[in-house]
Amino acid sequence: MPARSNGRRAAARLDGIPPTIFSTMSALAVRTGAVNLGQGFPDVDGPPEVIAAAVHALESGANQYAPGIGVPALRQAIARHQQRHYGISLDPDTQVVVTTGCTEAIAGALLGLVDPGDEVVVLEPYYDSYVAMIQMAGGVRRPVTLRAPDFRLDVEELRAAVTDRTRFVLVNSPHNPTGTVLTREELTAIAELAVEHDLVVITDEVYEHLVFTGHEHVPMATLPGMAERTLTLSSAGKSYSFTGWKVGWATGPAELVGPVLAAKQWLTFTSGAPLQPAVATALDELPDWPAALAAELEEKRDLLCNGLDTVGLTGRPPSGTYFATSDISHLGWPDAMSFCLALPERAGVVAIPTQPFYDDPDAGRQLVRWAFCKQRPVIEEALRRLASADLTYR
């Protein structure tokens, strides 16, 4: 094998994987002093009781390595959470693993399960870590596009994406960045295809509790034939407004959870020892807090979407998550990236272009994602700035 050129430093597995757009745009917000409606993090902390539980853990000696699989109290609380909300029974000792946020759960799942050449069907637009980790695992992604403006699943396109090399389907619902909540019928179509072709479904449900009026989150694992072939990923970051704590988990059959643990032991091994018992407190003692958060977010969604309508950035109100999407085709910009890079100077606002989340360059070229997980005055100030700016291309 020829030696790698001295001029090359990065491994080939990283070829074509750019820096995450979230870091790029958040840095732009800091540099320009713009209102950040880009990266999806709240600007208000979660329940004070949970913070107090973390402080208590810090002061009580929970400052050394936690078990790699997660502290027992949190694994047990996660199992109770799944039983309480969805009727899913889990063994906390073999069917639950705690991860450093859902991002590590995604990494552990793909590195632990995907062999080189395995095809992974993934819904696009996709959270960008999916693409990076499928590539690092040597997998082949097979995108199925949720197309604007409705962002619904095309079942025939889904079926066409499955080949004799397909091993996995990676599903995200409620869906980032579109805000779509897949219906029971759409999820059933995925489940039936998985059973028919003996596929494993990896399902990212970090926004599971942030669903708005008239919509329902249906966990994939609750559908017929899916308990034994579904690996469910989630976290406390979005549901309890502690995104910086990075406490997530993977649950499901032991034969799927085990590979996640096997991979993650060589990533972080463990993290957040005093935060894990605090998250257990959140799940056990404040099970209804996320529903109240969802109601607040729905009001902020309406504030943002109504304001975007007023300034000519109309989009479909999302069914869940933190995010709304606008089509900027009528403004004349070459693409959403150029619009978003110019927006801080034009209007003092940062948003996220969604085109990095697509394989299909045309499907997302003119789409912009806005985050409404901010305080009302922040959203109102962003809308005021947008209303006073010239947003057309020139």
NUTOR-20228 format. One record per residue (C-alpha): x, y, z; residue in three letters; residue number from 1. Coordinates in steps of 0.2 Angstrom, whole numbers, plus 5000, padded with zeros to 4 digits. Last residue first. Layout:
<rozas>
<<X Y Z> ALA NUM>
...
</rozas>
This chain:
<rozas>
<<4856 5212 4975> ARG 394>
<<4846 5198 4982> TYR 393>
<<4830 5203 4991> THR 392>
<<4830 5204 5010> LEU 391>
<<4830 5223 5012> ASP 390>
<<4829 5225 5031> ALA 389>
<<4816 5233 5043> SER 388>
<<4805 5218 5044> ALA 387>
<<4819 5206 5047> LEU 386>
<<4826 5217 5062> ARG 385>
<<4808 5218 5070> ARG 384>
<<4806 5199 5068> LEU 383>
<<4823 5196 5076> ALA 382>
<<4818 5208 5090> GLU 381>
<<4801 5199 5093> GLU 380>
<<4810 5182 5093> ILE 379>
<<4822 5188 5107> VAL 378>
<<4808 5197 5116> PRO 377>
<<4798 5180 5116> ARG 376>
<<4813 5170 5124> GLN 375>
<<4820 5157 5112> LYS 374>
<<4816 5140 5106> CYS 373>
<<4810 5147 5090> PHE 372>
<<4824 5141 5079> ALA 371>
<<4823 5146 5060> TRP 370>
<<4828 5135 5046> ARG 369>
<<4830 5141 5028> VAL 368>
<<4826 5133 5012> LEU 367>
<<4831 5138 4994> GLN 366>
<<4843 5124 4990> ARG 365>
<<4834 5111 4999> GLY 364>
<<4827 5100 4986> ALA 363>
<<4839 5106 4972> ASP 362>
<<4855 5098 4979> PRO 361>
<<4847 5081 4983> ASP 360>
<<4860 5074 4995> ASP 359>
<<4852 5086 5008> TYR 358>
<<4856 5092 5025> PHE 357>
<<4869 5105 5019> PRO 356>
<<4855 5113 5010> GLN 355>
<<4846 5118 5026> THR 354>
<<4853 5135 5028> PRO 353>
<<4852 5140 5046> ILE 352>
<<4847 5157 5053> ALA 351>
<<4857 5172 5060> VAL 350>
<<4849 5189 5062> VAL 349>
<<4857 5207 5061> GLY 348>
<<4847 5211 5046> ALA 347>
<<4858 5214 5031> ARG 346>
<<4875 5210 5039> GLU 345>
<<4868 5195 5049> PRO 344>
<<4858 5189 5033> LEU 343>
<<4873 5188 5021> ALA 342>
<<4879 5171 5026> LEU 341>
<<4861 5165 5027> CYS 340>
<<4856 5171 5010> PHE 339>
<<4872 5164 5002> SER 338>
<<4868 5147 5010> MET 337>
<<4850 5148 5006> ALA 336>
<<4854 5148 4987> ASP 335>
<<4857 5159 4972> PRO 334>
<<4846 5173 4980> TRP 333>
<<4831 5180 4971> GLY 332>
<<4819 5184 4985> LEU 331>
<<4805 5173 4978> HIS 330>
<<4815 5157 4981> SER 329>
<<4816 5160 5000> ILE 328>
<<4807 5145 5006> ASP 327>
<<4805 5146 5025> SER 326>
<<4806 5132 5038> THR 325>
<<4801 5132 5056> ALA 324>
<<4811 5124 5070> PHE 323>
<<4811 5119 5089> TYR 322>
<<4802 5102 5087> THR 321>
<<4784 5099 5083> GLY 320>
<<4770 5100 5070> SER 319>
<<4779 5114 5061> PRO 318>
<<4770 5129 5054> PRO 317>
<<4773 5129 5035> ARG 316>
<<4783 5144 5028> GLY 315>
<<4781 5162 5024> THR 314>
<<4796 5173 5023> LEU 313>
<<4787 5188 5016> GLY 312>
<<4790 5200 5031> VAL 311>
<<4772 5197 5038> THR 310>
<<4773 5178 5036> ASP 309>
<<4789 5178 5046> LEU 308>
<<4780 5186 5060> GLY 307>
<<4765 5174 5060> ASN 306>
<<4778 5160 5060> CYS 305>
<<4788 5167 5074> LEU 304>
<<4774 5171 5086> LEU 303>
<<4765 5155 5081> ASP 302>
<<4781 5145 5085> ARG 301>
<<4783 5154 5101> LYS 300>
<<4765 5149 5107> GLU 299>
<<4769 5131 5102> GLU 298>
<<4785 5132 5112> LEU 297>
<<4776 5137 5127> GLU 296>
<<4764 5122 5125> ALA 295>
<<4779 5110 5122> ALA 294>
<<4787 5116 5138> LEU 293>
<<4772 5112 5148> ALA 292>
<<4772 5094 5140> ALA 291>
<<4791 5093 5144> PRO 290>
<<4787 5096 5163> TRP 289>
<<4775 5082 5164> ASP 288>
<<4787 5069 5170> PRO 287>
<<4795 5080 5183> LEU 286>
<<4799 5068 5197> GLU 285>
<<4805 5052 5188> ASP 284>
<<4812 5059 5172> LEU 283>
<<4819 5075 5180> ALA 282>
<<4827 5066 5195> THR 281>
<<4835 5053 5184> ALA 280>
<<4842 5068 5174> VAL 279>
<<4850 5074 5191> ALA 278>
<<4857 5057 5194> PRO 277>
<<4866 5058 5177> GLN 276>
<<4872 5076 5179> LEU 275>
<<4884 5071 5193> PRO 274>
<<4893 5058 5182> ALA 273>
<<4893 5068 5166> GLY 272>
<<4903 5057 5155> SER 271>
<<4907 5039 5152> THR 270>
<<4918 5028 5140> PHE 269>
<<4919 5044 5129> THR 268>
<<4923 5036 5112> LEU 267>
<<4930 5019 5115> TRP 266>
<<4917 5013 5128> GLN 265>
<<4904 5021 5115> LYS 264>
<<4907 5007 5102> ALA 263>
<<4904 4992 5114> ALA 262>
<<4890 5001 5122> LEU 261>
<<4881 5004 5106> VAL 260>
<<4885 4986 5101> PRO 259>
<<4876 4980 5117> GLY 258>
<<4860 4991 5114> VAL 257>
<<4856 4981 5098> LEU 256>
<<4858 4963 5105> GLU 255>
<<4850 4969 5121> ALA 254>
<<4834 4974 5113> PRO 253>
<<4830 4992 5114> GLY 252>
<<4836 5008 5122> THR 251>
<<4849 5021 5118> ALA 250>
<<4853 5036 5129> TRP 249>
<<4857 5054 5131> GLY 248>
<<4865 5066 5143> VAL 247>
<<4874 5081 5134> LYS 246>
<<4872 5093 5149> TRP 245>
<<4873 5108 5137> GLY 244>
<<4856 5104 5129> THR 243>
<<4847 5106 5146> PHE 242>
<<4830 5112 5141> SER 241>
<<4821 5097 5149> TYR 240>
<<4814 5089 5133> SER 239>
<<4828 5095 5122> LYS 238>
<<4843 5090 5132> GLY 237>
<<4836 5075 5141> ALA 236>
<<4840 5063 5127> SER 235>
<<4834 5051 5114> SER 234>
<<4839 5035 5104> LEU 233>
<<4828 5020 5100> THR 232>
<<4835 5004 5093> LEU 231>
<<4821 4995 5084> THR 230>
<<4821 4977 5078> ARG 229>
<<4814 4967 5093> GLU 228>
<<4801 4980 5097> ALA 227>
<<4796 4982 5079> MET 226>
<<4784 4968 5074> GLY 225>
<<4769 4978 5077> PRO 224>
<<4772 4996 5081> LEU 223>
<<4777 5001 5099> THR 222>
<<4796 5002 5095> ALA 221>
<<4793 5015 5082> MET 220>
<<4787 5028 5095> PRO 219>
<<4772 5037 5090> VAL 218>
<<4772 5056 5093> HIS 217>
<<4755 5063 5091> GLU 216>
<<4749 5079 5082> HIS 215>
<<4733 5090 5084> GLY 214>
<<4741 5102 5096> THR 213>
<<4760 5102 5096> PHE 212>
<<4774 5089 5099> VAL 211>
<<4789 5093 5109> LEU 210>
<<4789 5077 5120> HIS 209>
<<4798 5065 5107> GLU 208>
<<4810 5079 5101> TYR 207>
<<4825 5068 5104> VAL 206>
<<4817 5053 5095> GLU 205>
<<4831 5047 5084> ASP 204>
<<4825 5030 5077> THR 203>
<<4837 5016 5072> ILE 202>
<<4827 5003 5062> VAL 201>
<<4834 4986 5059> VAL 200>
<<4829 4978 5043> LEU 199>
<<4822 4961 5040> ASP 198>
<<4816 4965 5022> HIS 197>
<<4797 4962 5026> GLU 196>
<<4799 4967 5044> VAL 195>
<<4808 4984 5040> ALA 194>
<<4795 4987 5026> LEU 193>
<<4781 4985 5037> GLU 192>
<<4789 4996 5050> ALA 191>
<<4792 5010 5038> ILE 190>
<<4774 5009 5032> ALA 189>
<<4768 5009 5050> THR 188>
<<4778 5025 5053> LEU 187>
<<4769 5034 5039> GLU 186>
<<4752 5028 5045> GLU 185>
<<4756 5033 5063> ARG 184>
<<4760 5050 5056> THR 183>
<<4778 5057 5055> LEU 182>
<<4780 5073 5065> VAL 181>
<<4787 5086 5053> THR 180>
<<4797 5100 5061> GLY 179>
<<4808 5102 5045> THR 178>
<<4825 5102 5053> PRO 177>
<<4824 5091 5063> ASN 176>
<<4810 5078 5062> HIS 175>
<<4799 5073 5077> PRO 174>
<<4803 5060 5071> SER 173>
<<4820 5055 5065> ASN 172>
<<4822 5038 5056> VAL 171>
<<4838 5028 5051> LEU 170>
<<4833 5013 5041> VAL 169>
<<4846 4999 5042> PHE 168>
<<4852 4984 5033> ARG 167>
<<4850 4988 5014> THR 166>
<<4861 4977 5003> ARG 165>
<<4847 4968 4994> ASP 164>
<<4840 4985 4990> THR 163>
<<4828 4998 4999> VAL 162>
<<4827 5015 4991> ALA 161>
<<4812 5010 4980> ALA 160>
<<4802 5006 4995> ARG 159>
<<4805 5024 5003> LEU 158>
<<4801 5032 4986> GLU 157>
<<4785 5022 4986> GLU 156>
<<4781 5028 5004> VAL 155>
<<4783 5046 5000> ASP 154>
<<4785 5053 5018> LEU 153>
<<4778 5071 5020> ARG 152>
<<4788 5087 5020> PHE 151>
<<4773 5098 5016> ASP 150>
<<4782 5112 5007> PRO 149>
<<4794 5105 5003> ALA 148>
<<4799 5087 5000> ARG 147>
<<4804 5074 5013> LEU 146>
<<4817 5065 5003> THR 145>
<<4823 5047 5005> VAL 144>
<<4842 5046 5005> PRO 143>
<<4851 5029 5003> ARG 142>
<<4867 5031 5014> ARG 141>
<<4881 5019 5011> VAL 140>
<<4891 5013 5027> GLY 139>
<<4909 5014 5030> GLY 138>
<<4907 5018 5048> ALA 137>
<<4915 5035 5046> MET 136>
<<4903 5038 5031> GLN 135>
<<4887 5033 5041> ILE 134>
<<4894 5044 5055> MET 133>
<<4897 5060 5045> ALA 132>
<<4880 5058 5036> VAL 131>
<<4870 5055 5052> TYR 130>
<<4879 5070 5061> SER 129>
<<4871 5082 5049> ASP 128>
<<4854 5080 5055> TYR 127>
<<4845 5075 5039> TYR 126>
<<4835 5083 5026> PRO 125>
<<4833 5069 5021> GLU 124>
<<4826 5053 5028> LEU 123>
<<4839 5039 5029> VAL 122>
<<4841 5022 5022> VAL 121>
<<4857 5014 5027> VAL 120>
<<4866 5003 5015> GLU 119>
<<4879 4991 5022> ASP 118>
<<4895 4992 5012> GLY 117>
<<4907 4993 5027> PRO 116>
<<4898 4986 5042> ASP 115>
<<4885 4996 5052> VAL 114>
<<4881 4991 5070> LEU 113>
<<4893 4998 5083> GLY 112>
<<4899 5013 5073> LEU 111>
<<4881 5017 5068> LEU 110>
<<4874 5015 5085> ALA 109>
<<4888 5022 5094> GLY 108>
<<4889 5038 5083> ALA 107>
<<4870 5041 5085> ILE 106>
<<4870 5038 5104> ALA 105>
<<4885 5050 5104> GLU 104>
<<4875 5063 5096> THR 103>
<<4860 5059 5107> CYS 102>
<<4870 5066 5122> GLY 101>
<<4885 5058 5129> THR 100>
<<4877 5041 5131> THR 99>
<<4868 5031 5144> VAL 98>
<<4864 5013 5139> VAL 97>
<<4847 5004 5142> VAL 96>
<<4842 4986 5137> GLN 95>
<<4854 4976 5147> THR 94>
<<4854 4982 5165> ASP 93>
<<4838 4993 5163> PRO 92>
<<4828 4979 5157> ASP 91>
<<4815 4987 5147> LEU 90>
<<4796 4987 5145> SER 89>
<<4788 4999 5133> ILE 88>
<<4770 5005 5139> GLY 87>
<<4773 5022 5130> TYR 86>
<<4774 5036 5142> HIS 85>
<<4776 5027 5159> ARG 84>
<<4785 5012 5152> GLN 83>
<<4798 5022 5142> GLN 82>
<<4800 5034 5157> HIS 81>
<<4802 5019 5169> ARG 80>
<<4816 5012 5159> ALA 79>
<<4824 5029 5158> ILE 78>
<<4823 5031 5177> ALA 77>
<<4831 5013 5179> GLN 76>
<<4845 5018 5168> ARG 75>
<<4847 5035 5177> LEU 74>
<<4848 5027 5195> ALA 73>
<<4859 5013 5189> PRO 72>
<<4873 5025 5183> VAL 71>
<<4877 5024 5165> GLY 70>
<<4884 5009 5153> ILE 69>
<<4901 5016 5156> GLY 68>
<<4899 5016 5175> PRO 67>
<<4902 5033 5181> ALA 66>
<<4919 5040 5183> TYR 65>
<<4922 5051 5198> GLN 64>
<<4913 5067 5203> ASN 63>
<<4897 5060 5212> ALA 62>
<<4905 5065 5229> GLY 61>
<<4890 5073 5238> SER 60>
<<4893 5091 5233> GLU 59>
<<4892 5087 5214> LEU 58>
<<4877 5076 5217> ALA 57>
<<4868 5090 5227> HIS 56>
<<4872 5103 5213> VAL 55>
<<4865 5091 5200> ALA 54>
<<4849 5089 5210> ALA 53>
<<4848 5108 5212> ALA 52>
<<4849 5110 5193> ILE 51>
<<4835 5097 5192> VAL 50>
<<4824 5106 5205> GLU 49>
<<4828 5122 5195> PRO 48>
<<4818 5115 5180> PRO 47>
<<4827 5119 5163> GLY 46>
<<4837 5134 5158> ASP 45>
<<4832 5148 5147> VAL 44>
<<4840 5153 5131> ASP 43>
<<4835 5137 5122> PRO 42>
<<4847 5128 5110> PHE 41>
<<4843 5125 5092> GLY 40>
<<4857 5133 5082> GLN 39>
<<4851 5147 5070> GLY 38>
<<4839 5160 5077> LEU 37>
<<4854 5169 5084> ASN 36>
<<4851 5188 5085> VAL 35>
<<4867 5195 5077> ALA 34>
<<4882 5202 5087> GLY 33>
<<4892 5200 5072> THR 32>
<<4906 5188 5078> ARG 31>
<<4894 5179 5090> VAL 30>
<<4881 5176 5077> ALA 29>
<<4895 5170 5064> LEU 28>
<<4901 5158 5077> ALA 27>
<<4884 5151 5079> SER 26>
<<4883 5149 5060> MET 25>
<<4899 5139 5058> THR 24>
<<4896 5129 5073> SER 23>
<<4879 5124 5067> PHE 22>
<<4885 5121 5049> ILE 21>
<<4895 5106 5055> THR 20>
<<4913 5107 5048> PRO 19>
<<4913 5099 5031> PRO 18>
<<4913 5080 5028> ILE 17>
<<4919 5077 5010> GLY 16>
<<4934 5067 5015> ASP 15>
<<4933 5062 5033> LEU 14>
<<4936 5043 5030> ARG 13>
<<4951 5048 5020> ALA 12>
<<4960 5052 5036> ALA 11>
<<4966 5070 5039> ALA 10>
<<4984 5075 5038> ARG 9>
<<4989 5075 5020> ARG 8>
<<5005 5084 5014> GLY 7>
<<5016 5070 5019> ASN 6>
<<5007 5060 5006> SER 5>
<<5001 5043 5013> ARG 4>
<<5012 5028 5009> ALA 3>
<<5008 5017 4995> PRO 2>
<<5000 5000 5000> MET 1>
</rozas>
